[in-house]
Amino acid sequence: MSTDWCKMTDEQQKLLINFETRVRQLMLLCESLRNDKAELKKALEAKDNDLKIAKADIRDLTISYDNLKLAKMVSYGEKDVKSARQRLSKLVREIDKCIALVNE
């Protein structure tokens, strides 16, 4: 039996080496992309956390603003007493709802 069919020509060996080199390059690129993905995931988590904090700040500022508006309404005098009472009643109802939710 002849073993000539198993021997690679110089051209075939060059092609094989070139193929192996490209596979290694692809593997390195894949690893680099994995690292980039991990970094981007960390950055996204940090931004999500920042967004949650910003939303909480907005909520707190909105509440403070509403309280300031209410204080200003109360300070106007007799003509705005009815409006202030309605606003206070609304706030009391909202507080009662919150208390009810907490007690559940």
Stockholm file with secondary structure:
# STOCKHOLM 1.0

chainA/1-104         MSTDWCKMTDEQQKLLINFETRVRQLMLLCESLRNDKAELKKALEAKDNDLKIAKADIRDLTISYDNLKLAKMVSYGEKDVKSARQRLSKLVREIDKCIALVNE
#=GR chainA/1-104 SS CCCGGGCCCHHHHHHHHHHHHHHHHHHHHHHHHHHHHHHHHHHHHHHHHHHHHHHHHHHHHHHHHHHHHHHHHHHTCGGGHHHHHHHHHHHHHHHHHHHHHHHC
#=GC SS_cons         CCCGGGCCCHHHHHHHHHHHHHHHHHHHHHHHHHHHHHHHHHHHHHHHHHHHHHHHHHHHHHHHHHHHHHHHHHHTCGGGHHHHHHHHHHHHHHHHHHHHHHHC
//
